[in-house]
Amino acid sequence: MKNGKASKSVENKYILIDEIMYYISKADTEPVLRLYVPLQLRDEVVKQYHDQDHLGVDKTYDAIKGKYFWPKLYKELHEYVNSCITCQKRSSYHAKPKLQETDIPPFPFAKIAIDLSGPYPRSLSGNKYIISFIDLYSGYPECFAVPDKCAENVVHLLLEEIIPKHSFPLQILTDNGGENTSYMVRETLQELNISHLTTSFYSPGSNGKVERLHRFFICNEEF
């Protein structure tokens, strides 16, 4: 939300009940309401959930996200736990090193690959391309049909679909396509403190898991 206004996609994710704001989370059966925490109360929530047992990032995140929501929650937890003196003394939390392109990700959706395939025959919905997000830890894909190949679609899907569902990745791997290396994408990833890796300009196939998925789409062009 900017300047007191919200887009329809943002408005559809929140609901006001008895003057209390809730975030509408997607679930397998029915939507789940999570209390939206205002900025001035977020540090207190983090302290209450982390400081008693000094849990790691993932366990603290799982405990908080069951009841509460705010943007960049995982990123804030990562920074808080990494700077916790008690955790450092106990050596119960080891800061995750920056990943190299060939590293095995330390946990699901720590590192994801993004690529765009198409054009395909235009669908009834007007879509001609598919943007794929693949978790390089498990190989799990999230794929979305879009009408065109533009940076706005990449950023929108990352912010509205991938991060709310899977939290913030540490790294994103893309090819050198214009939609992936645009100013909008680079600025968004920099703001979120997400490292951006690109495959060789002459070897887009080095982003292997995405390329194999796209070969499947080439053989199955209904979407």
C-alpha positions in Angstrom: 0.0 0.0 0.0 1.3 3.4 -1.0 -0.1 6.9 -0.1 -3.0 5.3 1.7 -4.1 3.4 -1.4 -4.0 -0.3 -2.1 -4.2 -2.3 -5.4 -7.0 -4.8 -5.8 -4.5 -7.7 -5.4 -3.4 -6.2 -2.0 -7.0 -5.4 -0.9 -8.1 -9.0 -1.6 -5.5 -10.3 0.9 -6.7 -8.4 3.9 -9.9 -8.1 5.9 -11.0 -5.8 8.7 -13.0 -7.4 11.6 -14.0 -5.3 14.6 -11.4 -2.7 13.5 -8.6 -5.4 13.6 -6.7 -6.1 10.4 -6.2 -9.8 9.3 -4.2 -11.3 6.5 -6.0 -13.9 4.4 -3.6 -16.8 3.9 -4.1 -19.5 1.3 -4.7 -23.0 2.6 -5.4 -26.5 1.2 -9.1 -26.4 2.3 -10.2 -22.9 3.3 -8.6 -19.5 3.9 -6.8 -18.9 7.2 -6.9 -15.5 9.0 -3.6 -14.3 10.5 -3.4 -11.2 12.6 -1.6 -8.4 10.9 1.0 -7.0 13.2 1.7 -3.2 13.0 5.2 -2.0 12.7 5.6 -0.8 16.3 4.6 -4.2 17.8 6.7 -6.5 15.5 9.9 -6.5 17.6 7.9 -7.5 20.7 6.3 -10.4 18.9 9.7 -11.6 17.7 11.2 -11.3 21.2 8.4 -13.2 22.8 8.7 -16.1 20.3 12.5 -16.3 20.1 14.1 -15.1 23.3 12.6 -17.7 25.7 14.0 -20.8 24.0 16.2 -19.2 21.4 14.9 -21.3 18.6 16.4 -21.1 15.1 15.0 -19.0 12.3 12.7 -21.7 10.8 11.2 -22.9 14.1 10.6 -19.3 15.2 9.1 -18.4 11.8 6.8 -21.5 11.9 5.6 -20.5 15.4 4.8 -16.9 14.5 3.3 -17.4 11.0 0.6 -19.7 12.5 -1.0 -16.6 14.2 0.6 -13.5 12.8 1.6 -11.9 9.5 3.6 -8.9 8.3 5.7 -8.3 5.2 9.3 -9.5 5.2 8.7 -11.5 8.4 11.2 -14.2 7.5 13.9 -11.7 6.5 13.5 -9.8 9.8 13.7 -13.1 11.8 16.8 -14.1 9.8 18.5 -10.9 10.8 17.4 -11.0 14.4 18.4 -14.6 15.1 21.7 -14.0 13.3 22.5 -11.1 15.6 21.3 -12.8 18.9 24.3 -12.8 21.3 22.8 -15.7 23.3 22.4 -17.8 20.2 25.9 -17.1 19.2 27.3 -18.1 22.6 25.3 -21.3 22.6 26.4 -22.0 19.0 22.9 -23.2 18.5 22.5 -21.1 15.3 25.1 -20.9 12.6 24.6 -18.2 10.0 24.0 -19.7 6.6 26.8 -18.7 4.2 26.1 -17.1 0.9 25.3 -19.8 -1.6 27.4 -20.3 -4.7 25.7 -21.3 -7.9 26.6 -25.0 -7.5 25.9 -25.2 -3.7 23.1 -27.4 -2.4 20.5 -25.0 -0.8 20.3 -25.4 3.0 16.5 -25.5 3.2 13.4 -25.5 0.9 13.0 -22.3 -1.2 16.3 -20.9 0.1 17.3 -20.8 -3.6 14.9 -20.7 -6.5 15.3 -20.6 -10.3 13.1 -18.4 -12.4 12.7 -18.7 -16.2 10.2 -17.9 -18.9 9.1 -20.2 -21.7 7.1 -19.5 -24.8 5.5 -18.1 -26.8 2.9 -20.9 -27.0 -0.5 -20.7 -28.9 -2.6 -18.1 -27.2 -5.0 -19.6 -24.6 -8.6 -18.7 -24.1 -7.4 -16.5 -21.2 -5.0 -14.7 -23.5 -1.9 -16.2 -22.1 1.1 -17.1 -24.3 4.0 -17.6 -21.9 4.8 -19.5 -18.7 6.9 -18.2 -15.8 8.4 -21.0 -13.8 9.7 -20.8 -10.2 11.6 -23.9 -9.1 12.8 -24.7 -5.6 16.4 -26.0 -6.2 16.3 -27.9 -2.9 13.4 -30.1 -3.7 12.7 -29.5 -7.4 9.2 -28.4 -6.6 7.8 -26.1 -9.3 5.3 -23.2 -9.3 4.2 -22.3 -12.8 2.0 -19.4 -13.9 0.6 -18.6 -17.4 1.0 -14.9 -18.4 0.1 -12.9 -21.5 3.5 -11.4 -22.1 7.1 -11.6 -21.1 7.7 -8.5 -19.0 9.5 -7.6 -15.7 6.2 -6.6 -14.1 4.9 -10.1 -14.3 8.0 -11.6 -12.7 8.0 -9.1 -9.8 4.2 -9.4 -9.3 4.3 -13.2 -9.1 7.3 -13.2 -6.8 5.7 -10.7 -4.3 2.1 -11.9 -4.6 2.5 -15.7 -5.0 5.9 -17.1 -4.1 7.0 -15.1 -1.1 3.6 -15.2 0.8 3.5 -18.9 0.3 7.1 -20.0 0.7 8.8 -16.9 2.4 11.8 -15.0 1.2 14.5 -16.9 -0.7 18.2 -16.2 0.0 19.1 -16.4 -3.7 17.4 -16.4 -7.1 18.9 -17.8 -10.2 17.8 -16.6 -13.7 19.0 -16.4 -17.2 20.0 -13.1 -18.8 16.7 -12.4 -20.4 15.6 -8.8 -20.4 12.7 -9.4 -18.1 15.0 -11.0 -15.5 17.8 -8.4 -15.6 15.6 -5.3 -15.8 16.0 -2.4 -13.4 12.6 -3.3 -11.8 13.8 -6.9 -11.0 17.2 -5.8 -9.8 15.8 -3.1 -7.5 13.2 -5.4 -6.1 15.7 -8.1 -5.2 18.1 -5.6 -3.8 15.4 -4.1 -1.6 14.5 -7.6 -0.3 18.2 -8.5 0.2 17.9 -11.4 -2.1 21.1 -12.3 -4.0 20.6 -12.5 -7.8 22.6 -15.1 -9.8 22.5 -15.3 -13.6 23.5 -18.2 -15.8 26.0 -17.9 -18.6 24.6 -15.7 -21.4 25.6 -18.3 -23.9 24.4 -21.3 -21.8 20.8 -20.7 -20.6 20.5 -24.5 -20.4 22.8 -24.4 -17.3 19.6 -23.5 -15.4 18.8 -27.2 -15.8 15.8 -27.9 -13.7 13.8 -25.0 -15.3 14.9 -26.0 -18.8 13.7 -29.6 -18.3 10.3 -28.4 -17.1 10.0 -26.2 -20.1 10.7 -29.2 -22.4 7.6 -30.7 -20.8 5.5 -27.7 -21.7 6.7 -27.8 -25.2 5.3 -31.3 -25.5 2.1 -30.3 -23.7 1.1 -27.0 -25.0 -2.3 -26.7 -23.3 -2.3 -24.2 -20.5 
